[in-house]
Amino acid sequence: MAQPTEQAIRELLDRQEILDCIHRYCRGIDRHDAELLASAYHPDAIDDHGIIKAPVAEFITWAFEGHRKNQHGHQHYVTNHSCELDGDTAHTETYFIMLGQNKNGTPLTLHGGRYVDRFERRDGRWAIAYRASLLEWVGGLGDPDLPPVQRVQPGPITRDRTDLSYRRPLEPTVD
């Protein structure tokens, strides 16, 4: 097997940094961690979610307010991902599914679509410069028909930095 070239290694690193950025977006929005969410964007980025097209700081405020008002919790999942690199610019398409545990109406709502992003590398850092969120479908589920169980969560589930995922070091709790 031939040795990878410096260019091939750089492209792999760039792709991974971009995908890590998309994952930071998901974690940041689900944990309502404004600092983490903002780190996925350049400060002058624009996010167009169809309902709102705004600078990133305004988008973050809007997103958190909407999720707090309408849902007990939510999770953003990303699946298929394509990335076209062109120097310090990249164009990506990432499929998403968002599940929301609603406070009113349908207990669980599912949203599916794609994030179409322009990434830019500035000062060695990849981040979103422009995002178009394309919502392609919405559906809902009723209450699950499952037998009741006694579940004790191994730590706090919150939409902030007290969530178990921030605990360092992560250790089992003693019963």
Backbone as CSV, one residue per row, in Angstrom:
resi,resn,N_x,N_y,N_z,CA_x,CA_y,CA_z,C_x,C_y,C_z
1,MET,0.850,-1.176,0.000,0.000,0.000,0.000,0.901,1.246,0.000
2,ALA,0.554,2.175,-0.848,1.343,3.410,-0.962,1.150,4.269,0.284
3,GLN,2.171,5.015,0.616,2.100,5.935,1.748,1.187,7.106,1.387
4,PRO,0.356,7.528,2.333,-0.503,8.679,2.042,0.342,9.944,1.869
5,THR,-0.107,10.774,0.970,0.590,12.039,0.739,0.189,13.051,1.801
6,GLU,0.971,14.106,1.919,0.624,15.175,2.854,-0.730,15.776,2.505
7,GLN,-1.017,15.901,1.201,-2.302,16.461,0.781,-3.455,15.552,1.203
8,ALA,-3.283,14.241,1.023,-4.341,13.298,1.408,-4.584,13.351,2.917
9,ILE,-3.526,13.420,3.687,-3.662,13.510,5.145,-4.356,14.808,5.528
10,ARG,-3.975,15.930,4.893,-4.610,17.223,5.175,-6.106,17.157,4.865
11,GLU,-6.475,16.533,3.737,-7.890,16.427,3.382,-8.662,15.588,4.404
12,LEU,-8.069,14.502,4.866,-8.728,13.684,5.893,-8.917,14.476,7.180
13,LEU,-7.884,15.207,7.585,-7.994,16.030,8.782,-9.051,17.119,8.615
14,ASP,-9.090,17.757,7.447,-10.096,18.791,7.182,-11.504,18.206,7.273
15,ARG,-11.717,17.061,6.635,-13.036,16.426,6.661,-13.454,16.093,8.090
16,GLN,-12.512,15.581,8.882,-12.842,15.227,10.263,-13.144,16.469,11.090
17,GLU,-12.388,17.542,10.905,-12.660,18.781,11.630,-14.042,19.328,11.287
18,ILE,-14.426,19.224,10.033,-15.744,19.698,9.599,-16.842,18.837,10.219
19,LEU,-16.678,17.521,10.194,-17.681,16.634,10.792,-17.754,16.840,12.307
20,ASP,-16.605,17.036,12.961,-16.609,17.341,14.392,-17.401,18.617,14.665
21,CYS,-17.291,19.591,13.793,-18.018,20.847,13.936,-19.532,20.598,13.853
22,ILE,-19.956,19.778,12.925,-21.383,19.442,12.799,-21.868,18.728,14.055
23,HIS,-21.054,17.849,14.604,-21.425,17.162,15.843,-21.479,18.126,17.025
24,ARG,-20.575,19.116,17.069,-20.632,20.142,18.127,-21.943,20.920,18.047
25,TYR,-22.378,21.208,16.825,-23.662,21.890,16.644,-24.770,21.089,17.323
26,CYS,-24.830,19.787,17.035,-25.900,18.947,17.591,-25.846,18.909,19.113
27,ARG,-24.660,18.701,19.647,-24.537,18.647,21.106,-24.851,20.011,21.714
28,GLY,-24.349,21.068,21.118,-24.585,22.409,21.644,-26.052,22.771,21.680
29,ILE,-26.788,22.451,20.611,-28.209,22.819,20.590,-29.009,21.943,21.541
30,ASP,-28.654,20.644,21.645,-29.405,19.763,22.537,-29.126,20.034,24.008
31,ARG,-27.948,20.478,24.346,-27.598,20.782,25.737,-27.849,22.252,26.077
32,HIS,-28.321,23.025,25.110,-28.523,24.472,25.285,-27.233,25.114,25.798
33,ASP,-26.148,24.722,25.166,-24.819,25.239,25.503,-24.455,26.259,24.423
34,ALA,-24.718,27.523,24.712,-24.527,28.580,23.710,-23.078,28.675,23.256
35,GLU,-22.142,28.514,24.168,-20.728,28.605,23.809,-20.337,27.476,22.849
36,LEU,-20.762,26.262,23.157,-20.449,25.128,22.283,-21.135,25.289,20.927
37,LEU,-22.396,25.678,20.941,-23.129,25.868,19.689,-22.486,26.953,18.845
38,ALA,-22.136,28.063,19.450,-21.504,29.163,18.708,-20.164,28.741,18.121
39,SER,-19.470,27.795,18.764,-18.168,27.357,18.261,-18.269,26.620,16.929
40,ALA,-19.469,26.208,16.555,-19.660,25.551,15.261,-19.730,26.567,14.116
41,TYR,-19.872,27.830,14.451,-20.037,28.898,13.466,-18.889,29.905,13.561
42,HIS,-18.657,30.616,12.468,-17.852,31.826,12.546,-18.751,32.921,13.126
43,PRO,-18.188,33.891,13.839,-19.014,34.916,14.497,-19.940,35.678,13.546
44,ASP,-19.569,35.835,12.282,-20.405,36.579,11.334,-21.287,35.665,10.481
45,ALA,-21.427,34.409,10.883,-22.206,33.437,10.103,-23.690,33.796,10.086
46,ILE,-24.351,33.308,9.063,-25.801,33.433,8.921,-26.386,32.029,8.935
47,ASP,-27.466,31.845,9.696,-28.191,30.580,9.720,-29.597,30.847,9.202
48,ASP,-29.978,30.104,8.170,-31.314,30.233,7.576,-32.064,28.939,7.833
49,HIS,-32.951,28.963,8.821,-33.760,27.798,9.164,-35.166,27.876,8.536
50,GLY,-35.359,28.791,7.597,-36.658,28.907,6.943,-37.637,29.758,7.735
51,ILE,-37.731,29.517,9.029,-38.577,30.326,9.910,-37.834,31.597,10.285
52,ILE,-36.523,31.469,10.412,-35.671,32.589,10.770,-34.401,32.520,9.936
53,LYS,-33.976,33.673,9.453,-32.696,33.826,8.760,-31.992,34.945,9.502
54,ALA,-30.907,34.583,10.234,-30.346,35.564,11.151,-28.863,35.316,11.384
55,PRO,-28.187,36.340,11.894,-26.819,36.126,12.374,-26.830,35.058,13.471
56,VAL,-25.715,34.367,13.614,-25.663,33.204,14.486,-26.096,33.507,15.922
57,ALA,-25.696,34.617,16.501,-26.076,34.926,17.888,-27.598,35.029,18.028
58,GLU,-28.242,35.672,17.070,-29.704,35.797,17.101,-30.362,34.440,16.885
59,PHE,-29.802,33.620,15.979,-30.337,32.284,15.746,-30.282,31.446,17.022
60,ILE,-29.170,31.495,17.746,-29.017,30.684,18.967,-30.069,31.075,19.994
61,THR,-30.267,32.367,20.202,-31.291,32.831,21.143,-32.661,32.320,20.727
62,TRP,-32.984,32.458,19.455,-34.279,32.014,18.933,-34.455,30.514,19.121
63,ALA,-33.450,29.729,18.788,-33.549,28.269,18.876,-33.760,27.817,20.315
64,PHE,-32.968,28.366,21.235,-33.102,27.960,22.634,-34.464,28.358,23.195
65,GLU,-34.927,29.566,22.889,-36.239,30.004,23.372,-37.346,29.105,22.838
66,GLY,-37.283,28.757,21.556,-38.309,27.894,20.967,-38.311,26.497,21.558
67,HIS,-37.137,25.933,21.736,-37.061,24.590,22.320,-37.522,24.594,23.780
68,ARG,-37.140,25.602,24.553,-37.571,25.667,25.965,-39.090,25.820,26.070
69,LYS,-39.640,26.641,25.203,-41.079,26.902,25.242,-41.890,25.672,24.838
70,ASN,-41.419,24.929,23.839,-42.244,23.892,23.244,-41.896,22.455,23.620
71,GLN,-40.699,22.215,24.171,-40.288,20.833,24.395,-39.639,20.630,25.749
72,HIS,-39.878,19.440,26.310,-39.182,19.019,27.526,-37.743,18.649,27.183
73,GLY,-37.538,18.126,26.007,-36.218,17.720,25.557,-36.239,17.489,24.060
74,HIS,-35.069,17.410,23.465,-34.955,17.174,22.028,-33.579,16.620,21.732
75,GLN,-33.484,15.939,20.603,-32.207,15.385,20.165,-32.079,15.576,18.660
76,HIS,-30.913,16.054,18.266,-30.590,16.237,16.857,-29.602,15.142,16.452
77,TYR,-29.957,14.367,15.454,-29.099,13.307,14.936,-28.670,13.678,13.528
78,VAL,-27.438,13.379,13.175,-26.978,13.566,11.803,-26.588,12.213,11.236
79,THR,-26.847,12.049,9.941,-26.585,10.758,9.293,-25.714,10.979,8.059
80,ASN,-26.262,10.773,6.873,-25.482,10.896,5.643,-24.805,12.259,5.577
81,HIS,-23.547,12.233,5.152,-22.771,13.476,5.124,-21.868,13.456,3.901
82,SER,-21.924,14.519,3.129,-20.987,14.672,2.010,-20.260,15.996,2.182
83,CYS,-19.016,16.023,1.709,-18.166,17.187,1.919,-17.298,17.388,0.687
84,GLU,-17.428,18.555,0.062,-16.596,18.930,-1.081,-15.618,20.006,-0.623
85,LEU,-14.335,19.659,-0.632,-13.294,20.598,-0.221,-12.778,21.376,-1.418
86,ASP,-12.567,22.667,-1.206,-11.987,23.529,-2.233,-11.112,24.565,-1.521
87,GLY,-9.898,24.155,-1.190,-8.998,25.050,-0.463,-9.514,25.324,0.923
88,ASP,-9.743,26.608,1.229,-10.228,27.002,2.545,-11.746,27.126,2.607
89,THR,-12.431,26.561,1.623,-13.894,26.529,1.583,-14.332,25.081,1.415
90,ALA,-15.432,24.742,2.033,-16.021,23.413,1.862,-17.531,23.567,1.792
91,HIS,-18.141,22.748,0.971,-19.599,22.698,0.883,-20.030,21.314,1.341
92,THR,-20.961,21.299,2.300,-21.399,20.026,2.860,-22.914,19.906,2.779
93,GLU,-23.348,18.666,2.792,-24.764,18.333,2.911,-24.842,17.233,3.955
94,THR,-25.617,17.475,5.006,-25.724,16.531,6.106,-27.193,16.307,6.427
95,TYR,-27.626,15.062,6.339,-29.005,14.726,6.669,-29.182,14.766,8.185
96,PHE,-30.362,15.238,8.637,-30.629,15.267,10.070,-32.015,14.733,10.372
97,ILE,-32.146,14.264,11.609,-33.437,13.935,12.212,-33.439,14.613,13.572
98,MET,-34.498,15.367,13.854,-34.652,16.003,15.161,-35.904,15.420,15.801
99,LEU,-35.752,14.947,17.029,-36.880,14.436,17.796,-37.149,15.391,18.933
100,GLY,-38.395,15.778,19.092,-38.774,16.670,20.175,-39.830,16.041,21.055
101,GLN,-39.582,16.035,22.368,-40.571,15.580,23.341,-41.386,16.810,23.725
102,ASN,-42.573,16.915,23.154,-43.353,18.142,23.230,-44.079,18.323,24.560
103,LYS,-44.239,19.580,24.949,-44.988,19.915,26.152,-46.489,19.855,25.910
104,ASN,-46.915,20.112,24.673,-48.337,20.110,24.321,-48.531,19.379,23.005
105,GLY,-49.761,18.899,22.814,-50.088,18.265,21.537,-49.446,16.896,21.387
106,THR,-48.990,16.598,20.196,-48.364,15.314,19.903,-47.183,15.104,20.848
107,PRO,-47.142,13.968,21.559,-46.067,13.770,22.538,-44.655,13.804,21.946
108,LEU,-44.481,13.252,20.753,-43.152,13.190,20.158,-43.247,13.602,18.692
109,THR,-42.469,14.602,18.318,-42.441,15.076,16.941,-41.091,14.738,16.323
110,LEU,-41.127,14.309,15.073,-39.910,14.030,14.324,-39.826,14.992,13.149
111,HIS,-38.633,15.517,12.926,-38.377,16.410,11.801,-37.202,15.834,11.032
112,GLY,-37.303,15.804,9.727,-36.204,15.299,8.911,-35.855,16.278,7.813
113,GLY,-34.575,16.392,7.544,-34.153,17.295,6.488,-32.658,17.240,6.300
114,ARG,-32.126,18.347,5.768,-30.696,18.417,5.472,-30.145,19.776,5.862
115,TYR,-28.937,19.762,6.378,-28.169,20.984,6.570,-27.270,21.126,5.354
116,VAL,-27.431,22.206,4.634,-26.555,22.510,3.501,-25.699,23.690,3.950
117,ASP,-24.408,23.423,4.103,-23.512,24.387,4.738,-22.364,24.804,3.835
118,ARG,-21.958,26.060,4.010,-20.674,26.512,3.479,-19.757,26.705,4.680
119,PHE,-18.712,25.915,4.708,-17.694,26.036,5.741,-16.546,26.858,5.198
120,GLU,-15.905,27.579,6.094,-14.680,28.293,5.732,-13.637,28.015,6.804
121,ARG,-12.394,27.872,6.335,-11.281,27.765,7.267,-10.673,29.150,7.391
122,ARG,-10.768,29.704,8.591,-10.211,31.024,8.879,-9.228,30.866,10.039
123,ASP,-8.041,31.381,9.858,-7.000,31.259,10.882,-6.848,29.810,11.337
124,GLY,-6.930,28.878,10.379,-6.733,27.463,10.669,-7.925,26.762,11.291
125,ARG,-9.078,27.425,11.414,-10.257,26.873,12.087,-11.428,26.757,11.120
126,TRP,-11.922,25.517,10.956,-13.110,25.294,10.138,-14.357,25.614,10.958
127,ALA,-15.299,26.333,10.359,-16.588,26.613,11.000,-17.591,26.983,9.914
128,ILE,-18.860,26.950,10.291,-19.942,27.278,9.364,-19.944,28.777,9.107
129,ALA,-19.957,29.154,7.823,-20.094,30.555,7.433,-21.544,30.848,7.033
130,TYR,-22.207,29.837,6.455,-23.614,29.979,6.072,-24.264,28.614,6.141
131,ARG,-25.424,28.554,6.786,-26.198,27.313,6.867,-27.590,27.553,6.334
132,ALA,-28.030,26.636,5.455,-29.418,26.567,5.013,-29.965,25.245,5.543
133,SER,-30.955,25.319,6.423,-31.577,24.125,6.985,-32.832,23.837,6.192
134,LEU,-32.818,22.713,5.496,-33.933,22.339,4.626,-34.790,21.292,5.328
135,LEU,-35.983,21.678,5.788,-36.894,20.750,6.448,-37.720,20.051,5.378
136,GLU,-37.600,18.725,5.310,-38.276,17.979,4.248,-39.509,17.232,4.711
137,TRP,-39.586,16.911,5.982,-40.773,16.225,6.487,-40.899,16.413,7.998
138,VAL,-42.140,16.305,8.491,-42.443,16.379,9.920,-43.501,15.323,10.202
139,GLY,-43.348,14.621,11.295,-44.336,13.622,11.693,-44.388,13.548,13.209
140,GLY,-45.331,12.766,13.703,-45.459,12.652,15.153,-45.818,11.251,15.578
141,LEU,-45.556,10.965,16.836,-45.885,9.688,17.440,-46.690,9.934,18.703
142,GLY,-47.565,8.995,19.019,-48.331,9.078,20.252,-47.546,8.495,21.413
143,ASP,-48.251,8.296,22.520,-47.603,7.719,23.696,-47.193,6.285,23.412
144,PRO,-46.022,5.878,23.896,-45.577,4.509,23.667,-46.418,3.525,24.480
145,ASP,-46.642,2.356,23.921,-47.399,1.303,24.583,-46.395,0.298,25.150
146,LEU,-45.733,0.704,26.241,-44.701,-0.119,26.866,-45.069,-0.389,28.318
147,PRO,-44.660,-1.539,28.837,-44.930,-1.780,30.259,-44.112,-0.817,31.115
148,PRO,-44.655,-0.410,32.259,-43.908,0.508,33.117,-42.665,-0.179,33.694
149,VAL,-41.604,0.597,33.838,-40.371,0.093,34.439,-39.884,1.107,35.460
150,GLN,-39.151,0.635,36.431,-38.519,1.522,37.409,-37.120,1.832,36.894
151,ARG,-36.877,3.062,36.486,-35.583,3.445,35.931,-34.981,4.535,36.795
152,VAL,-33.741,4.318,37.189,-32.983,5.340,37.899,-31.858,5.764,36.967
153,GLN,-31.907,6.996,36.496,-30.885,7.481,35.568,-29.531,7.543,36.279
154,PRO,-28.446,7.217,35.570,-27.117,7.241,36.183,-26.540,8.640,36.370
155,GLY,-27.303,9.650,36.094,-26.847,11.024,36.269,-27.889,11.979,35.738
156,PRO,-27.652,13.277,35.893,-28.641,14.269,35.469,-28.768,14.364,33.944
157,ILE,-29.991,14.509,33.490,-30.288,14.761,32.081,-30.844,16.172,32.031
158,THR,-30.019,17.103,31.557,-30.426,18.508,31.536,-30.011,19.130,30.210
159,ARG,-30.571,20.285,29.928,-30.181,21.028,28.741,-29.249,22.157,29.142
160,ASP,-28.195,21.806,29.873,-27.172,22.761,30.257,-25.920,21.995,30.666
161,ARG,-24.961,22.680,31.257,-23.677,22.049,31.587,-23.711,21.192,32.847
162,THR,-24.892,21.043,33.477,-24.988,20.093,34.580,-25.332,18.697,34.074
163,ASP,-25.558,18.544,32.766,-25.843,17.244,32.160,-24.681,16.284,32.414
164,LEU,-24.986,15.012,32.571,-23.977,13.988,32.848,-22.837,13.992,31.836
165,SER,-23.106,14.349,30.591,-22.077,14.294,29.546,-20.924,15.264,29.785
166,TYR,-21.105,16.259,30.680,-20.038,17.209,30.983,-19.177,16.765,32.177
167,ARG,-19.613,15.739,32.889,-18.911,15.336,34.113,-17.522,14.799,33.780
168,ARG,-16.505,15.341,34.452,-15.133,14.886,34.298,-14.500,14.732,35.666
169,PRO,-13.910,13.618,35.997,-13.944,12.408,35.189,-15.311,11.745,35.312
170,LEU,-15.698,11.024,34.284,-16.958,10.280,34.296,-16.728,8.999,35.087
171,GLU,-17.411,8.887,36.191,-17.280,7.725,37.078,-18.669,7.223,37.428
172,PRO,-18.802,5.927,37.699,-20.114,5.428,38.132,-20.461,5.970,39.517
173,THR,-21.746,6.190,39.724,-22.173,6.638,41.042,-22.272,5.419,41.954
174,VAL,-22.097,5.647,43.237,-22.174,4.572,44.224,-23.600,4.540,44.754
175,ASP,-24.195,3.368,44.721,-25.579,3.223,45.213,-25.615,3.023,46.711
